[in-house]
Amino acid sequence: MRFPIEILSLSTLVPALSIRPRTYSQLPLPSRLVYQFEENNNWIENIAVRSNGDLLLSMLTSPDVYLLSGPQTDSPKLTLLHHFDTLTGLLGITEAQPDDFIVVGGNFSGIGVAIPRTSSVWLMSLGRVSKVVDIPEIDFANGMAALPWNRDIVLVSDSSNGQIFRLDTKKGTYEVVIDIPEMHVTPDAKLPIGVNGVRIKGHTLYWSNSARKTLFKARLDESGAIASGAKVETIATLDVAFIDDISVDEYDNIWAVTNLDNRLIVVTPDGKSTVVEGAVDSLAVAGDTASSFGRTPEDSEILYVVTGGGLGAPVNGTITEPGKVVAVDTKGFFL
């Protein structure tokens, strides 16, 4: 549950219970600093959560994956899991099979400026690392999500070309499976980044389009393509400079991080949006890049937000800080 419920007894009127959610009235939501790097130029790009509650952090400013153990405690421990010698930066990371994580990376000429045809996908099993495949057809590999019904199949977004690739992580085969206007970069985009974050809940694919500053969804078939006859639905267009990655909660609310705007925004299924953490001139979640909910009973209502420290757009034009992990307490929140 992400909010408490009020049960109103109407036994004198109807033989049933009426359940109404309570609205969390205090914003910003409660949050705490979990971990922060000591030096600037540490951009945490993405996050994956292990079943035991530990966090995996992929870095954009270095080709590294870190393990953050005990994020619920007062003294979490950071360990370098792997340094990818042939890459200069990493992007999306997602769990395929239990404790088998897929991470995508490439080479960059600047922060977030991908060198085309350098993308590759890797399997990390927390003890061994192996390349799954090079995907030179992808110019800017970014977000990833495994199919819930077949977790060996992972969808990978190409932000530059506005496409979704379907990757078989066992066979190393891949193909373009979705190529629609709602994922493309707009001609007037200042940053040529189209489809970015991708999440799958049930058979519904959710995605952010950074250039359009818009959130979309569509129903998938068993192969991971948009189902025959399914409509692409626009959930909301946000008044922001950029939408980065997203998370989806059990009520189909989208938790979107805005990176350049330093804000965490919740968007309801009907498109209502509310800023719940951060501000344009705030360091609370400066340069927030991705998020993920905890997976243990103790932190299932905690949204872990990772940041790049404002490297993409310094706060107030001058202020940056080391990347960090922030735990946002969503318990009791409902729009």
C-alpha positions in Angstrom: 0.0 0.0 0.0 1.2 3.5 -0.7 -1.5 5.2 1.4 -3.6 4.4 4.5 -7.3 3.8 3.9 -10.3 5.0 5.8 -13.1 2.4 6.2 -16.5 4.0 6.7 -19.1 1.8 8.1 -22.4 2.1 6.2 -24.0 -1.1 7.5 -27.2 0.7 8.1 -27.4 1.7 4.5 -25.6 -0.9 2.4 -24.0 -4.3 3.3 -20.6 -3.1 2.0 -17.6 -1.0 3.0 -16.7 2.2 1.3 -13.0 2.8 0.9 -11.6 6.3 0.4 -7.9 7.2 0.2 -6.5 10.0 2.3 -4.5 12.7 0.7 -1.0 13.4 2.0 -1.3 17.1 2.7 2.4 18.1 3.4 4.7 18.7 0.6 7.5 18.2 -0.2 7.4 14.6 0.9 9.7 13.5 3.7 13.1 12.5 2.4 16.6 11.6 3.7 20.1 11.4 2.2 21.1 7.8 1.8 24.5 8.3 0.3 26.5 11.0 -1.5 29.8 10.7 -3.4 32.6 12.8 -1.9 33.6 14.6 -5.2 31.8 16.4 -8.0 31.7 14.8 -11.5 30.0 11.7 -10.1 26.7 11.4 -12.1 24.6 8.5 -11.1 22.6 7.6 -14.2 20.3 4.8 -13.1 19.3 2.5 -10.3 18.2 -1.1 -9.9 17.0 -2.6 -6.6 17.9 -6.1 -5.5 15.3 -8.3 -3.8 17.3 -8.0 -0.5 17.0 -4.2 -0.7 20.5 -3.4 -1.8 20.9 -0.9 -4.7 22.9 -1.1 -7.9 24.0 2.3 -9.3 25.2 2.8 -12.9 27.4 5.8 -13.6 27.4 8.1 -16.6 30.6 10.0 -15.8 32.5 6.7 -15.4 31.9 3.2 -16.7 31.2 1.8 -13.3 28.5 -0.1 -11.4 28.4 0.3 -7.7 26.6 -1.8 -5.0 25.1 0.2 -2.2 24.4 -2.2 0.7 22.0 -1.4 3.5 20.3 1.7 2.1 17.7 1.5 4.9 20.5 1.9 7.6 22.3 4.9 8.9 25.6 3.6 7.4 25.2 2.1 4.0 28.3 0.6 2.3 29.4 1.4 -1.2 31.3 -1.2 -3.2 32.6 -1.0 -6.8 31.2 -4.0 -8.5 32.7 -3.6 -12.0 34.6 -1.1 -14.1 34.0 -1.5 -17.9 37.4 -0.9 -19.6 36.0 -0.6 -23.1 33.3 2.0 -22.3 33.3 5.6 -21.0 29.8 5.7 -19.4 26.8 3.6 -18.5 23.1 4.2 -18.7 20.1 1.9 -18.0 20.2 -1.1 -15.7 17.5 -3.6 -15.0 17.0 -7.0 -13.4 16.4 -9.8 -15.9 16.4 -13.0 -13.8 16.9 -12.9 -10.0 20.2 -11.2 -9.3 21.1 -11.2 -13.0 21.2 -7.5 -14.1 21.4 -6.2 -17.6 23.3 -2.9 -18.1 23.8 -0.8 -21.2 26.7 1.5 -21.9 28.7 3.2 -24.6 31.3 5.8 -25.4 30.6 9.6 -25.0 32.3 12.7 -26.2 30.8 14.7 -23.3 28.3 14.2 -20.5 25.3 12.6 -22.1 26.7 13.1 -25.6 26.7 9.6 -27.0 29.1 8.5 -29.8 26.9 6.7 -32.3 27.4 3.0 -32.9 29.2 2.3 -29.6 26.3 0.8 -27.6 26.7 -2.6 -26.0 24.7 -4.6 -23.5 26.2 -6.6 -20.6 25.1 -9.2 -18.1 26.1 -8.8 -14.4 25.5 -11.7 -12.1 27.1 -10.1 -9.0 30.3 -12.0 -9.4 30.8 -12.3 -13.1 30.3 -10.0 -16.0 29.9 -10.9 -19.6 29.0 -9.1 -22.8 25.6 -10.0 -24.2 26.0 -8.2 -27.5 27.1 -5.1 -29.3 24.2 -3.1 -30.8 25.8 -0.7 -33.3 22.4 0.2 -34.7 21.6 2.0 -31.5 23.0 5.5 -31.4 22.0 6.3 -27.8 21.0 3.3 -25.7 19.2 4.6 -22.6 16.3 3.1 -20.7 15.6 -0.6 -20.2 12.8 -2.9 -18.9 12.4 -6.6 -18.9 9.1 -8.2 -20.0 7.4 -9.4 -16.8 6.2 -12.6 -18.4 9.6 -13.4 -20.0 12.4 -11.7 -18.2 15.0 -12.9 -20.7 13.6 -10.4 -23.1 14.5 -6.8 -22.5 13.3 -3.7 -24.2 16.0 -1.0 -24.8 15.2 2.6 -25.8 17.3 4.4 -28.4 16.8 8.0 -27.4 18.5 9.4 -30.5 16.4 7.5 -33.1 13.2 7.2 -31.1 13.0 3.5 -31.2 12.6 0.5 -28.9 14.7 -2.6 -29.5 13.7 -6.0 -28.3 16.8 -7.9 -27.0 16.9 -11.6 -26.2 19.6 -11.7 -23.5 20.1 -15.4 -23.8 20.5 -15.6 -27.5 22.1 -12.1 -28.0 19.6 -11.3 -30.8 17.8 -8.0 -31.2 15.5 -6.1 -33.5 13.5 -2.9 -33.6 10.1 -3.7 -32.2 8.6 -0.2 -31.7 9.1 2.8 -34.0 6.3 5.4 -33.6 6.1 9.2 -33.7 5.4 9.4 -29.9 8.9 8.1 -29.3 10.7 10.3 -31.9 12.7 13.5 -31.2 10.9 16.7 -32.2 12.6 18.8 -35.0 13.0 21.8 -32.7 14.4 19.9 -29.7 17.4 21.5 -27.9 18.5 18.1 -26.7 17.9 15.4 -29.3 16.6 12.9 -26.8 13.2 11.2 -27.6 12.1 8.1 -25.8 14.0 7.9 -22.5 12.7 6.1 -19.5 10.7 2.9 -20.1 8.7 0.9 -17.5 6.3 -2.1 -17.9 3.4 -2.8 -15.6 1.3 -5.8 -16.5 1.1 -5.6 -20.2 1.3 -1.8 -20.4 4.4 0.0 -21.5 5.0 3.5 -20.0 7.6 5.8 -21.4 8.9 9.4 -21.2 9.8 11.4 -24.3 12.3 14.0 -23.2 12.1 16.2 -26.2 8.3 16.3 -26.1 8.2 16.6 -22.3 5.4 14.1 -22.4 4.4 10.7 -20.8 2.8 8.0 -22.9 1.5 4.5 -22.5 0.4 1.6 -24.7 -0.6 -2.0 -24.3 2.0 -4.7 -25.4 1.5 -8.1 -26.9 3.4 -11.2 -25.7 6.4 -10.4 -28.0 6.9 -6.9 -26.5 5.5 -5.0 -29.5 2.5 -2.7 -29.2 -0.5 -4.9 -29.4 -2.6 -5.0 -32.5 -5.3 -2.4 -32.4 -3.9 -0.8 -29.2 -3.9 2.9 -29.0 -1.0 5.0 -27.8 -2.3 7.2 -25.0 -0.9 10.5 -24.0 -0.9 10.7 -20.2 0.4 14.2 -19.7 2.7 16.9 -21.1 4.6 18.6 -18.3 5.7 22.2 -17.9 9.3 21.3 -17.5 12.5 21.6 -19.5 13.1 17.9 -19.6 11.7 14.6 -18.5 14.2 11.9 -17.6 13.4 8.4 -16.2 10.2 7.3 -14.6 8.8 4.8 -12.1 5.2 3.5 -11.9 3.6 2.6 -8.6 0.8 0.2 -7.8 -1.9 2.8 -8.5 -0.5 3.5 -12.0 0.9 6.9 -10.9 4.0 7.9 -12.7 6.9 9.3 -10.7 9.0 11.4 -13.1 12.4 12.9 -12.5 13.2 16.1 -14.5 17.0 16.3 -14.2 17.5 19.8 -15.6 14.6 21.1 -13.4 15.7 19.4 -10.2 12.2 18.1 -9.4 10.4 14.9 -8.7 6.8 15.0 -10.1 3.9 12.6 -9.6 1.5 12.2 -12.5 -1.8 10.4 -11.9 -3.5 8.2 -14.5 -5.8 11.0 -15.5 -2.8 13.4 -16.1 -2.9 15.5 -12.9 0.7 16.4 -11.9 2.2 17.6 -8.6 5.8 18.4 -7.6 6.5 16.4 -4.5 10.2 17.0 -4.1 12.8 19.6 -5.2 12.6 22.8 -7.1 14.4 24.6 -9.9 16.6 26.4 -7.5 17.0 23.5 -5.0 19.7 21.0 -4.3 17.2 18.5 -2.7 17.3 16.2 -5.8 19.6 18.3 -8.1 19.9 16.8 -11.5 17.7 13.8 -10.6 18.1 11.1 -13.2 16.2 8.0 -12.2 14.2 6.3 -9.4 13.0 3.0 -8.2 10.8 1.7 -5.3 12.3 -0.5 -2.6 11.5 -4.2 -2.6 11.5 -5.2 1.0 8.7 -4.8 3.5 10.6 -2.1 5.3 11.1 0.1 2.2 8.4 -0.8 -0.3 7.0 2.7 0.0 10.4 4.4 -0.3 11.3 5.8 -3.7 15.0 5.9 -4.1 16.0 8.8 -6.3 19.5 9.1 -7.8 21.1 12.3 -9.1 23.8 13.7 -11.2 24.4 16.7 -8.9 23.2 19.3 -11.4 26.1 18.6 -13.9 23.6 18.9 -16.8 22.3 22.3 -15.6 23.9 23.8 -12.5 21.5 25.0 -9.9 21.1 28.8 -10.3 23.6 28.5 -13.1 26.7 27.9 -11.0 26.1 25.2 -8.3 26.8 21.6 -8.7 27.4 18.8 -6.1 28.4 15.1 -6.1 25.7 12.7 -7.2 23.7 11.1 -4.4 20.9 8.7 -3.5 17.8 10.2 -1.8 15.1 8.1 -0.1 11.7 9.8 -0.6 9.0 8.5 1.8 5.7 8.1 -0.3 3.7 6.5 2.5 0.4 8.1 2.9 0.6 10.0 -0.3 -2.3 10.0 -2.7 -3.5 12.6 -5.2 
